[in-house]
């Protein structure tokens, strides 16, 4: 009887996963092997093209490196904010959390357009530099503008993930280490950081997966040299109408993201043993 109740409670979740997760994955994989159009590269030939063509290999590597860079930068900026949230008063915590989460209430397109107004050749930053008699900086159509805007987009996810773990840490352990003569730097690296590692791994995985799938900010702020796999998939679907090849790229990207989730699961499982 108890097992029936458990299955009944899990049934809505299982159906939701089947409809919105399993079925789309099967659909993408099936579309990559659609050979109905002989003029399109499909099946194993599409995957071989992705692995052998230097352009697509470079785009995949570029996407991976960009996601790693965004993850590192987001954690570096997000940890101090999360630490402040975890250690400050309730009133200040509420204000900071609101400021961190507020950008999520605005559309991605609107935020990207706002960064265009700030970082554009005639934007706010260059206007201030020109007024100060300094040489304007060309941020747009390159990785600089894309990176700044992307960190702004992903920062809330890292902050919330890390702050939740830091808030639950036992402060008496840090105080004991300090009483025994450990410097603040040693307390951070030998006590606080190991205890907060689960939150950092979760935040890093979350940010990395979002970075691997982002393309709106890159499309609006980047240029020809800022090509990533999601943007390439978007172009294959909307411009060249090559559904099988786009599905093959999506399948490879999906394997990478699932591998990251599996790696996070194994790491957190080992730490919990």
C-alpha positions in Angstrom: 0.0 0.0 0.0 2.8 2.4 0.9 4.6 1.7 -2.4 1.4 2.5 -4.3 1.1 5.8 -2.5 4.8 6.6 -3.3 4.2 5.8 -7.0 1.1 7.8 -7.1 2.9 10.8 -5.7 5.8 10.3 -8.1 3.6 9.8 -11.2 3.1 13.6 -12.0 6.9 14.2 -11.7 7.7 11.2 -13.9 5.1 12.3 -16.5 6.6 15.8 -16.4 10.1 14.5 -17.0 8.9 12.2 -19.7 7.1 14.9 -21.6 9.5 17.8 -21.2 12.9 15.9 -20.9 12.9 12.4 -22.3 10.7 13.0 -25.3 12.6 16.1 -26.5 15.9 14.2 -26.2 14.6 11.3 -28.3 13.2 13.8 -30.8 16.5 15.6 -31.2 18.4 12.3 -31.6 15.9 11.1 -34.2 16.0 14.3 -36.1 19.8 14.1 -36.4 19.4 10.8 -38.2 16.7 12.1 -40.6 18.1 11.2 -44.1 14.9 12.1 -46.0 16.7 15.0 -47.7 19.8 13.8 -49.5 21.2 17.3 -49.8 21.5 17.5 -46.0 24.2 16.0 -43.9 22.5 13.6 -41.4 23.2 10.5 -39.4 26.7 9.5 -38.4 28.0 11.7 -41.3 26.8 14.7 -39.4 28.6 13.7 -36.2 31.8 12.9 -38.2 31.6 16.3 -39.8 31.4 17.9 -36.3 34.4 15.9 -35.2 36.6 16.4 -38.3 35.8 19.9 -39.6 38.2 22.3 -37.9 35.6 25.1 -37.9 33.1 23.2 -35.8 35.8 21.8 -33.6 37.0 25.3 -33.0 33.5 26.5 -32.2 32.9 23.7 -29.7 36.3 24.5 -28.0 35.5 28.2 -28.0 32.1 27.5 -26.4 33.7 25.3 -23.7 36.5 27.8 -22.9 34.0 30.7 -22.8 31.7 28.7 -20.4 34.7 27.9 -18.1 35.8 31.6 -18.1 32.3 32.7 -17.3 32.1 30.2 -14.5 35.3 31.3 -12.9 34.5 35.0 -13.2 31.0 34.5 -11.8 32.2 32.6 -8.8 34.9 35.2 -8.1 32.4 38.0 -8.1 29.6 35.9 -6.6 31.3 34.5 -3.6 32.0 37.8 -1.8 28.3 38.9 -2.4 27.1 35.5 -1.1 29.4 35.7 1.9 28.0 39.2 2.7 24.4 37.9 2.4 25.2 35.0 4.7 26.9 37.1 7.4 24.9 40.3 7.4 21.6 41.3 9.2 18.2 40.4 7.9 17.4 43.9 6.6 20.7 44.2 4.7 20.3 40.6 3.5 16.9 41.3 2.0 18.1 44.5 0.2 21.2 42.7 -1.3 19.1 39.7 -2.4 16.6 41.9 -4.1 19.4 43.8 -5.9 20.9 40.5 -7.0 17.6 38.9 -8.1 16.1 42.1 -9.7 17.8 41.6 -13.1 16.0 38.2 -13.5 12.7 40.1 -13.6 13.8 41.8 -16.8 13.9 40.1 -20.2 17.2 38.8 -21.5 16.7 40.9 -24.7 16.1 44.1 -22.7 19.2 43.5 -20.5 21.3 42.9 -23.6 20.0 46.0 -25.2 20.8 47.9 -22.0 24.4 46.7 -22.2 24.5 47.9 -25.8 23.6 51.4 -24.5 26.3 51.2 -21.8 29.1 49.6 -23.8 28.4 50.8 -27.3 30.8 53.0 -29.2 28.6 55.9 -28.4 27.4 54.4 -25.1 27.6 55.6 -21.6 31.1 54.4 -20.9 32.7 55.9 -23.9 30.7 59.2 -23.4 32.2 59.5 -19.9 35.7 58.6 -21.3 35.4 61.2 -24.0 34.3 63.8 -21.5 37.3 63.0 -19.4 39.6 63.4 -22.4 40.4 59.7 -22.6 40.5 57.5 -25.6 37.2 55.6 -26.2 37.2 51.8 -25.9 35.6 49.5 -28.4 33.8 47.0 -26.3 31.1 45.8 -28.8 31.4 43.0 -31.3 33.9 41.1 -29.2 34.3 38.9 -26.2 34.6 41.8 -23.7 31.0 43.0 -24.0 29.7 39.5 -24.2 31.6 38.4 -21.1 30.5 41.5 -19.0 26.9 41.1 -20.0 26.9 37.3 -19.5 28.5 37.6 -16.0 25.7 40.0 -15.1 23.1 37.5 -16.4 24.6 34.5 -14.5 25.7 36.2 -11.3 22.3 35.7 -9.4 22.4 32.0 -9.9 25.8 31.7 -8.4 25.1 34.0 -5.5 21.9 32.2 -4.4 23.6 28.8 -4.7 26.6 29.8 -2.6 24.7 31.9 -0.1 22.5 29.0 0.8 25.5 26.8 1.8 27.3 29.6 3.6 24.3 30.4 5.7 24.2 26.9 7.0 27.9 26.7 8.0 28.8 26.4 11.7 30.6 29.6 12.5 32.0 28.2 15.7 34.5 26.1 13.6 35.9 29.2 12.0 36.0 31.0 15.4 37.9 28.0 16.9 40.4 28.0 14.1 41.0 31.8 14.6 41.4 31.3 18.4 44.0 28.6 17.7 46.0 31.2 15.8 45.0 30.7 12.2 45.1 33.8 10.1 42.0 34.9 8.2 43.5 33.6 5.0 44.1 30.2 6.5 40.7 30.1 8.0 39.2 30.8 4.6 41.2 28.2 2.6 41.5 25.5 5.3 38.1 25.8 7.0 35.5 27.9 5.2 36.2 26.9 1.6 36.2 23.1 2.2 32.9 23.4 4.0 31.4 25.5 1.3 32.7 23.3 -1.6 29.4 21.7 -2.2 27.8 25.0 -2.8 30.6 26.1 -5.1 30.4 22.9 -7.1 26.6 23.3 -7.5 27.0 27.0 -8.5 29.8 26.2 -10.9 27.8 23.4 -12.6 24.7 25.6 -12.8 26.5 28.5 -14.3 28.5 26.4 -16.7 25.4 24.7 -18.1 23.6 28.0 -18.5 26.7 29.5 -20.2 27.0 26.5 -22.6 23.4 27.1 -23.7 23.3 30.9 -23.9 23.1 32.7 -27.2 20.8 35.8 -26.9 23.4 38.0 -25.3 26.1 36.7 -27.6 23.9 37.3 -30.7 23.1 40.9 -29.6 26.6 42.0 -28.3 29.1 39.8 -30.1 30.5 39.7 -33.6 31.7 37.2 -36.1 34.5 36.1 -33.8 32.2 35.3 -30.9 30.5 32.3 -32.4 29.3 29.6 -30.0 27.5 26.3 -30.5 24.0 27.5 -29.4 24.2 30.4 -31.8 25.4 28.1 -34.5 22.5 25.8 -33.9 20.1 28.8 -34.1 21.6 29.8 -37.4 21.3 26.3 -38.8 17.6 26.1 -37.9 16.5 29.6 -38.9 18.9 30.5 -41.8 20.1 27.3 -43.5 17.1 25.2 -42.4 19.5 22.2 -41.8 17.5 20.5 -39.1 19.5 17.2 -39.0 22.9 18.9 -38.7 21.5 21.3 -36.1 20.1 18.3 -34.2 23.5 16.6 -34.3 25.1 19.7 -32.7 22.4 19.9 -30.1 22.9 16.2 -29.3 26.6 16.7 -28.8 26.0 19.7 -26.6 23.4 17.8 -24.7 25.9 15.0 -24.0 28.4 17.5 -22.6 25.8 19.0 -20.3 24.6 15.6 -19.1 28.2 14.6 -18.5 28.7 17.7 -16.3 25.6 16.9 -14.3 26.8 13.3 -13.8 30.3 14.6 -12.8 28.7 16.9 -10.2 26.6 14.1 -8.9 29.6 11.8 -8.5 31.7 14.5 -6.8 29.0 15.4 -4.3 28.3 11.7 -3.6 31.9 11.1 -2.8 32.0 14.0 -0.4 28.9 12.8 1.4 30.4 9.3 2.0 
